[in-house]
Amino acid sequence: MKGTEKALYCKTRKMYLAVLFVFAYTLAPSPYTLSVGAQERLKVKSEESLFLDLQKTGLGSLSEFEEKKRFLGTVQLEKEKIQKKMLKSIYDSAFEYYRQSNYEEATDLASKILSIDPNFSDAAMLLEAANQLRGGQRAFMSEKLLIEDRFKRSLVLYNEGRIVEAHKKMEEVEKLSPNNIKAKYWIGRMKDDLKQYYFEQGEEAYKARDLKGALDNLYNALFLRPKDTLIVQRIMRVEDDLRQARANEALKAALELYAQGKLKEAYEGLKRVLDIQPADSKANKLLSEVKGEIEQSYISNGKKLYSGRRYNEAIAEWDSARPYSLNIAYLDELVFRARKQMRLETDEKRRRTEETARRVREEEANRKAEEEERKKAEEEAKRRGVSGEDAKARQPQGITEENRLAAQQHYLEGLKYFQNANYDKARDEWTISKQLDPSNSDAGAGLKRIEQILAGGQ
């Protein structure tokens, strides 16, 4: 947790605890310290107004929108964590009022609890009992009759075989009268019958293949008798069947995706199957096949891109195949080959660029040399009294571009022969090259090298 978020969390928790303290205190005042009139005059503020008041008492204010948003989210989380404890504390106060025969206050607090949490069953029970007893002249006798009535009603339900309702009603008797020995005895006796009831319901649900219903009933039975090994065994059996059913359902969905050619979705579905049932042989086999197909798809796409000289895209495809591959070395080889080819082509491109630049420089040098020769010829003609056109006609013709290209081609052919130690053929090719382009220095150097080799030099 970052520093600012941690500070906000601590600040929020401090504020919320303060609110709960004030809220609980005003909602459930001690029955020993305040009179009824004083309690009526004490009004309970809403949580929102309490927060506004607390902002004015040194906890600071919130200005940034995002900070306020996080604050409200944290308040909600804290409320969910602490509300149950707060309501339990208020319920204890309400029950204390009930035991003191102060049914008005008990009713008021129970109603407020239910307004916050309508599912608080103990508060609903207390509210019903307090409403029945409120206003009676002989409160003690009325409470005794209420308890006795519920006790008898529980036994009637029990004798009718309505064990769940009987147990619930007897629990109400015990909660309203914690020291009632008869209620404790009958609750203990009913637990075995209730456990058996839930167990039988679970078995029937299992036979009907209602696995979730079977588990609900079996866990209810286990809650009553946690050490019953038979119930534990039944739960394990149903859990296994439920896992297998879920795995089969997930496998069916994965097979449908596979049939549609959605390999990645099928792969994820098969992984979910194995999360449920790791030892499922069908899922393991199919997962291996799907992984192979996905890998091959990436490899094939990469090879197509490689053929189109789109090397980086090809490498990306092969890298994508890694999570599905069992042969990483082969993928490494493909990537290495692509990168090597990229380097070779880069080097070749650089060599061609340099060769073109060299030829341009040579042509420029030849052009300048020819220009200088022409100027010298013109100057010589002027000195001798010959016209410029006659001098131009007398000077040797320049090398044509066609001859220069042909000379270069013969030079390259001669180079191949030279590399294969066929010096006679190399000499013939370079001689032709020199004749076509006397300025071809490479051909001249090659001829000198051949003469040295044939003369016994190195």
Backbone hydrogen bonds, N-H to C=O, Kabsch-Sander energy under -0.5 kcal/mol:
donor,donor_aa,acceptor,acceptor_aa,energy
6,K,2,K,-2.7
7,A,3,G,-2.4
8,L,4,T,-2.4
9,Y,5,E,-2.5
10,C,6,K,-2.6
11,K,7,A,-2.5
12,T,8,L,-2.9
13,R,9,Y,-2.9
14,K,10,C,-2.3
15,M,11,K,-2.3
16,Y,12,T,-3.0
17,L,13,R,-2.7
18,A,14,K,-1.9
19,V,15,M,-2.4
20,L,16,Y,-2.9
21,F,17,L,-2.4
22,V,18,A,-2.4
23,F,19,V,-3.4
24,A,20,L,-3.3
25,Y,21,F,-2.3
26,T,22,V,-2.5
27,L,23,F,-2.1
28,A,24,A,-2.5
33,T,30,S,-1.0
34,L,30,S,-1.2
39,Q,35,S,-2.3
40,E,36,V,-2.0
41,R,37,G,-1.7
42,L,38,A,-1.1
43,K,41,R,-0.8
45,K,43,K,-0.5
50,L,46,S,-2.0
51,F,47,E,-2.2
52,L,48,E,-2.0
53,D,49,S,-2.2
54,L,50,L,-2.4
55,Q,51,F,-1.7
56,K,52,L,-0.6
56,K,53,D,-1.2
57,T,54,L,-1.6
59,L,54,L,-1.0
63,S,61,S,-0.5
68,K,64,E,-2.3
69,K,65,F,-2.4
70,R,66,E,-2.6
71,F,67,E,-2.3
72,L,68,K,-2.6
73,G,69,K,-1.9
74,T,70,R,-2.5
75,V,71,F,-2.4
76,Q,72,L,-2.0
77,L,73,G,-1.9
78,E,74,T,-2.7
79,K,75,V,-2.5
80,E,76,Q,-2.1
81,K,77,L,-1.8
82,I,78,E,-2.6
83,Q,79,K,-2.5
86,M,82,I,-2.4
87,L,83,Q,-2.9
88,K,84,K,-2.1
89,S,85,K,-2.2
90,I,86,M,-2.2
91,Y,87,L,-2.8
92,D,88,K,-2.2
93,S,89,S,-1.6
94,A,90,I,-2.5
95,F,91,Y,-2.9
96,E,92,D,-1.9
97,Y,93,S,-2.1
98,Y,94,A,-2.2
99,R,95,F,-2.6
100,Q,96,E,-1.5
101,S,98,Y,-1.7
102,N,97,Y,-2.9
103,Y,101,S,-1.4
106,A,102,N,-2.0
107,T,103,Y,-2.7
108,D,104,E,-2.4
109,L,105,E,-2.7
110,A,106,A,-2.5
111,S,107,T,-2.3
112,K,108,D,-2.0
113,I,109,L,-2.4
114,L,110,A,-2.2
115,S,111,S,-1.7
116,I,112,K,-1.1
116,I,113,I,-0.6
117,D,113,I,-3.1
120,F,117,D,-1.8
121,S,119,N,-1.5
124,A,120,F,-1.7
125,M,121,S,-2.4
126,L,122,D,-2.5
127,L,123,A,-2.6
128,E,124,A,-2.2
129,A,125,M,-2.4
130,A,126,L,-2.8
131,N,127,L,-2.4
132,Q,128,E,-1.8
133,L,129,A,-1.8
134,R,130,A,-1.8
136,G,133,L,-1.8
139,A,137,Q,-0.7
142,S,138,R,-2.4
143,E,139,A,-2.7
144,K,140,F,-2.3
145,L,141,M,-2.5
146,L,142,S,-2.3
147,I,143,E,-2.5
148,E,144,K,-2.5
149,D,145,L,-2.6
150,R,146,L,-2.2
151,F,147,I,-2.4
152,K,148,E,-2.6
153,R,149,D,-2.4
154,S,150,R,-2.2
155,L,151,F,-1.9
156,V,152,K,-2.4
157,L,153,R,-2.2
158,Y,154,S,-2.1
159,N,155,L,-2.6
160,E,156,V,-1.6
161,G,158,Y,-1.5
162,R,157,L,-2.4
163,I,161,G,-1.7
166,A,162,R,-2.3
167,H,163,I,-2.6
168,K,164,V,-2.1
169,K,165,E,-2.4
170,M,166,A,-2.3
171,E,167,H,-2.1
172,E,168,K,-1.6
173,V,169,K,-1.6
174,E,170,M,-2.1
175,K,171,E,-2.4
176,L,172,E,-2.6
177,S,173,V,-1.9
180,N,177,S,-2.2
181,I,179,N,-0.9
184,K,180,N,-1.8
185,Y,181,I,-2.3
186,W,182,K,-2.5
187,I,183,A,-2.3
188,G,184,K,-2.0
189,R,185,Y,-2.1
190,M,186,W,-2.8
191,K,187,I,-1.6
192,D,188,G,-0.8
193,D,189,R,-1.0
194,L,190,M,-3.4
195,K,191,K,-3.0
196,Q,192,D,-2.3
197,Y,193,D,-2.3
198,Y,194,L,-2.6
199,F,195,K,-2.4
200,E,196,Q,-2.6
201,Q,197,Y,-2.4
202,G,198,Y,-2.4
203,E,199,F,-2.2
204,E,200,E,-2.4
205,A,201,Q,-2.4
206,Y,202,G,-2.1
207,K,203,E,-2.2
208,A,204,E,-1.7
209,R,206,Y,-1.6
210,D,205,A,-3.1
211,L,209,R,-1.3
214,A,210,D,-2.4
215,L,211,L,-2.3
216,D,212,K,-2.3
217,N,213,G,-2.0
218,L,214,A,-2.5
219,Y,215,L,-2.7
220,N,216,D,-1.7
221,A,217,N,-2.0
222,L,218,L,-2.4
223,F,219,Y,-2.2
224,L,220,N,-1.1
225,R,221,A,-1.9
228,D,225,R,-1.7
229,T,227,K,-0.8
232,V,228,D,-1.7
233,Q,229,T,-2.5
234,R,230,L,-2.3
235,I,231,I,-2.6
236,M,232,V,-2.3
237,R,233,Q,-2.2
238,V,234,R,-2.6
239,E,235,I,-2.9
240,D,236,M,-2.2
241,D,237,R,-2.3
242,L,238,V,-2.8
243,R,239,E,-2.6
244,Q,240,D,-2.4
245,A,241,D,-2.4
246,R,242,L,-2.5
247,A,243,R,-2.7
248,N,244,Q,-2.6
249,E,245,A,-2.2
250,A,246,R,-2.6
251,L,247,A,-2.6
252,K,248,N,-2.3
253,A,249,E,-2.0
254,A,250,A,-2.2
255,L,251,L,-2.4
256,E,252,K,-1.9
257,L,253,A,-1.9
258,Y,254,A,-2.3
259,A,255,L,-2.4
260,Q,256,E,-1.3
261,G,258,Y,-1.4
262,K,257,L,-2.4
263,L,261,G,-1.6
266,A,262,K,-2.2
267,Y,263,L,-2.6
268,E,264,K,-2.3
269,G,265,E,-2.3
270,L,266,A,-2.4
271,K,267,Y,-1.9
272,R,268,E,-1.8
273,V,269,G,-1.8
274,L,270,L,-2.1
275,D,271,K,-1.6
276,I,272,R,-1.5
277,Q,273,V,-3.2
280,D,277,Q,-1.9
281,S,279,A,-0.6
284,N,280,D,-2.2
285,K,281,S,-2.5
286,L,282,K,-2.7
287,L,283,A,-2.5
288,S,284,N,-1.9
289,E,285,K,-1.8
290,V,286,L,-2.8
291,K,287,L,-2.6
292,G,288,S,-1.9
293,E,289,E,-2.2
294,I,290,V,-2.6
295,E,291,K,-2.6
296,Q,292,G,-2.6
297,S,293,E,-2.2
298,Y,294,I,-2.1
299,I,295,E,-2.5
300,S,296,Q,-2.8
301,N,297,S,-2.3
302,G,298,Y,-2.3
303,K,299,I,-2.2
304,K,300,S,-2.1
305,L,301,N,-2.2
306,Y,302,G,-2.3
307,S,303,K,-2.4
308,G,304,K,-1.5
309,R,306,Y,-1.8
310,R,305,L,-3.0
311,Y,309,R,-0.9
314,A,310,R,-1.9
315,I,311,Y,-2.6
316,A,312,N,-2.0
317,E,313,E,-1.9
318,W,314,A,-2.2
319,D,315,I,-2.4
320,S,316,A,-1.8
321,A,317,E,-0.9
322,R,319,D,-1.2
324,Y,321,A,-1.2
325,S,322,R,-1.4
330,Y,327,N,-0.5
331,L,327,N,-1.2
332,D,328,I,-2.5
333,E,329,A,-2.0
334,L,330,Y,-2.1
335,V,331,L,-2.4
336,F,332,D,-2.6
337,R,333,E,-2.5
338,A,334,L,-2.2
339,R,335,V,-2.4
340,K,336,F,-2.4
341,Q,337,R,-2.4
342,M,338,A,-2.2
343,R,339,R,-2.0
344,L,340,K,-2.5
345,E,341,Q,-2.6
346,T,342,M,-2.0
347,D,343,R,-2.7
348,E,344,L,-2.7
349,K,345,E,-2.4
350,R,346,T,-2.3
351,R,347,D,-2.6
352,R,348,E,-2.6
353,T,349,K,-2.2
354,E,350,R,-2.5
355,E,351,R,-2.8
356,T,352,R,-2.7
357,A,353,T,-2.3
358,R,354,E,-2.4
359,R,355,E,-2.4
360,V,356,T,-2.4
361,R,357,A,-2.2
362,E,358,R,-2.5
363,E,359,R,-3.0
364,E,360,V,-2.3
365,A,361,R,-2.4
366,N,362,E,-2.8
367,R,363,E,-2.7
368,K,364,E,-2.3
369,A,365,A,-2.4
370,E,366,N,-2.9
371,E,367,R,-2.4
372,E,368,K,-2.5
373,E,369,A,-2.4
374,R,370,E,-2.6
375,K,371,E,-2.4
376,K,372,E,-2.6
377,A,373,E,-2.5
378,E,374,R,-2.5
379,E,375,K,-2.6
380,E,376,K,-2.7
381,A,377,A,-2.5
382,K,378,E,-2.4
383,R,379,E,-2.3
384,R,380,E,-1.9
385,G,381,A,-1.1
386,V,381,A,-3.2
391,A,387,S,-2.1
392,K,388,G,-2.2
393,A,389,E,-2.1
394,R,390,D,-1.9
395,Q,391,A,-1.8
404,R,400,T,-2.0
405,L,401,E,-2.3
406,A,402,E,-2.3
407,A,403,N,-2.7
408,Q,404,R,-2.0
409,Q,405,L,-2.0
410,H,406,A,-2.3
411,Y,407,A,-2.1
412,L,408,Q,-2.2
413,E,409,Q,-2.2
414,G,410,H,-2.5
415,L,411,Y,-2.0
416,K,412,L,-1.6
417,Y,413,E,-1.8
418,F,414,G,-2.5
419,Q,415,L,-2.3
420,N,416,K,-1.3
421,A,418,F,-1.7
422,N,417,Y,-2.9
423,Y,421,A,-1.3
426,A,422,N,-2.1
427,R,423,Y,-2.6
428,D,424,D,-2.2
429,E,425,K,-2.4
430,W,426,A,-2.5
431,T,427,R,-2.1
432,I,428,D,-2.1
433,S,429,E,-2.3
434,K,430,W,-2.3
435,Q,431,T,-2.0
436,L,432,I,-2.4
437,D,433,S,-2.3
440,N,437,D,-2.4
441,S,439,S,-1.4
444,G,440,N,-1.6
445,A,441,S,-2.7
446,G,442,D,-2.2
447,L,443,A,-2.2
448,K,444,G,-2.0
449,R,445,A,-2.1
450,I,446,G,-2.2
451,E,447,L,-2.1
452,Q,448,K,-2.0
453,I,449,R,-2.2
454,L,450,I,-3.0
455,A,451,E,-1.5
456,G,453,I,-1.5
457,G,452,Q,-3.5
